[in-house]
Amino acid sequence: MTLLSQNKTIQFLKKNLLLGLLIFISTLLEIYWSVGKFSTRISSGCLDCSFFQDAFFMSLITGIFLTLVFLMVSLIKNITLKSIIKVIFLILVWYFWNYTVFVDRESSWSTYTFKEELYYTLSISVFPISVLSIITVLVSNFITKSNKHK
């Protein structure tokens, strides 16, 4: 293996590690911002699980999954289309996690209908998801661009 190919491999790994870390941290922030008010509530699925444990594992899974998705999306040349796809994936995954936390720590202990669960989750998620998804995609695009020119 030549020095140049080793350098490219290291840059590739560095870029994806940074991307995974960005997604992990953004997801953790988004979960705490959106559904953090349920952090003191008991989980209906695991009575001994803390909110931090749940948020940590959700963020870890999301970091790995979306890093792979973003890696596949990076093959698209159109930067606008790439960014739109990234934002859509972030919105869908984060909304799913917020819904999961809400159901697990709030609505499963009450009498919410499915429609009410979806609406409430949407109402507490719109602003945090909007802000953090845009920031995350902008930073991910910066990471991708800054490492291409090295």
C-alpha positions as CSV (number, residue, x, y, z in Angstrom):
1,M,0.0,0.0,0.0
2,T,1.5,3.3,-1.0
3,L,1.7,6.4,1.2
4,L,-0.9,8.2,-0.9
5,S,-3.5,5.4,-0.7
6,Q,-2.8,5.2,3.1
7,N,-3.4,8.9,3.4
8,K,-6.7,8.6,1.4
9,T,-7.8,5.8,3.6
10,I,-7.1,7.7,6.8
11,Q,-8.9,10.8,5.4
12,F,-11.9,8.6,4.5
13,L,-12.0,7.1,8.0
14,K,-11.5,10.5,9.6
15,K,-14.3,12.0,7.6
16,N,-16.7,9.2,8.4
17,L,-15.8,9.2,12.1
18,L,-16.4,13.0,12.3
19,L,-19.7,12.5,10.5
20,G,-20.8,9.7,12.9
21,L,-19.8,11.8,15.9
22,L,-21.7,14.8,14.5
23,I,-24.8,12.7,14.0
24,F,-24.5,11.1,17.4
25,I,-24.1,14.5,19.2
26,S,-26.9,16.1,17.1
27,T,-29.2,13.2,17.9
28,L,-28.5,13.3,21.6
29,L,-29.1,17.1,21.6
30,E,-32.3,16.7,19.6
31,I,-33.7,14.0,22.0
32,Y,-33.0,16.1,25.1
33,W,-34.4,19.2,23.5
34,S,-37.6,17.6,22.2
35,V,-38.5,15.0,24.8
36,G,-36.1,15.8,27.6
37,K,-39.1,16.8,29.8
38,F,-39.9,13.1,30.1
39,S,-36.5,12.3,31.5
40,T,-37.8,11.9,35.0
41,R,-40.7,9.6,34.0
42,I,-40.4,5.9,34.2
43,S,-40.0,3.9,31.1
44,S,-42.9,1.5,30.5
45,G,-40.6,-0.9,28.6
46,C,-37.7,-1.0,31.0
47,L,-38.4,0.1,34.6
48,D,-34.7,0.3,35.4
49,C,-33.6,2.1,32.3
50,S,-32.6,5.8,32.6
51,F,-33.5,8.4,30.1
52,F,-29.8,9.0,29.4
53,Q,-29.3,5.3,28.6
54,D,-32.2,5.3,26.1
55,A,-31.0,8.6,24.5
56,F,-27.4,7.3,24.3
57,F,-28.3,4.1,22.6
58,M,-30.7,5.8,20.2
59,S,-28.0,8.3,19.3
60,L,-25.4,5.5,18.8
61,I,-27.7,3.6,16.5
62,T,-28.6,6.7,14.6
63,G,-25.0,7.7,14.3
64,I,-24.0,4.4,12.8
65,F,-27.1,4.1,10.5
66,L,-27.1,7.7,9.2
67,T,-23.4,7.7,8.7
68,L,-23.9,4.8,6.3
69,V,-26.9,6.5,4.7
70,F,-24.9,9.8,4.3
71,L,-22.0,7.8,2.8
72,M,-24.3,6.4,0.2
73,V,-25.9,9.8,-0.5
74,S,-22.5,11.3,-1.0
75,L,-22.4,9.5,-4.3
76,I,-25.0,11.9,-5.6
77,K,-23.4,14.9,-7.4
78,N,-26.2,17.4,-6.9
79,I,-25.5,19.2,-3.5
80,T,-29.1,20.4,-3.2
81,L,-30.6,16.9,-3.7
82,K,-28.0,15.5,-1.3
83,S,-28.9,18.0,1.4
84,I,-32.6,17.4,0.9
85,I,-32.2,13.6,1.3
86,K,-30.0,14.1,4.4
87,V,-32.6,16.4,6.0
88,I,-35.4,14.0,5.2
89,F,-33.6,11.1,6.8
90,L,-32.8,13.2,9.9
91,I,-36.4,14.3,10.2
92,L,-37.8,10.8,9.9
93,V,-35.3,9.1,12.3
94,W,-35.5,11.9,14.9
95,Y,-39.3,12.0,14.8
96,F,-39.4,8.3,15.2
97,W,-37.2,8.4,18.3
98,N,-39.2,11.3,19.8
99,Y,-42.4,9.3,19.2
100,T,-40.8,6.3,20.8
101,V,-39.8,8.2,23.9
102,F,-43.1,9.9,24.2
103,V,-45.0,6.6,24.0
104,D,-42.6,4.8,26.3
105,R,-42.5,7.5,29.0
106,E,-45.8,9.3,28.8
107,S,-48.6,8.0,26.7
108,S,-48.3,4.3,27.6
109,W,-49.2,5.4,31.2
110,S,-52.2,7.3,30.0
111,T,-55.1,7.2,27.5
112,Y,-53.7,8.9,24.4
113,T,-55.0,7.8,21.0
114,F,-52.6,7.1,18.2
115,K,-53.6,10.3,16.5
116,E,-53.0,12.3,19.7
117,E,-49.6,10.7,20.1
118,L,-48.5,11.6,16.6
119,Y,-49.8,15.2,17.0
120,Y,-48.2,15.8,20.3
121,T,-44.9,14.3,19.2
122,L,-45.1,16.6,16.1
123,S,-45.8,19.6,18.2
124,I,-42.8,19.1,20.5
125,S,-40.5,18.1,17.7
126,V,-41.0,20.6,14.9
127,F,-38.7,23.4,16.1
128,P,-35.8,21.2,17.5
129,I,-35.8,19.0,14.5
130,S,-35.9,21.9,12.1
131,V,-33.0,23.8,13.7
132,L,-30.8,20.8,14.4
133,S,-31.4,19.0,11.0
134,I,-30.3,22.1,9.1
135,I,-27.3,22.7,11.3
136,T,-26.3,19.0,11.1
137,V,-26.6,18.9,7.3
138,L,-24.6,22.1,6.9
139,V,-21.8,20.9,9.1
140,S,-21.9,17.5,7.4
141,N,-21.5,19.2,4.0
142,F,-18.6,21.2,5.4
143,I,-16.9,18.0,6.7
144,T,-17.3,16.4,3.4
145,K,-16.0,19.4,1.4
146,S,-13.1,20.1,3.7
147,N,-11.8,16.6,3.5
148,K,-12.1,16.3,-0.3
149,H,-9.6,19.0,-0.8
150,K,-6.9,17.5,1.4
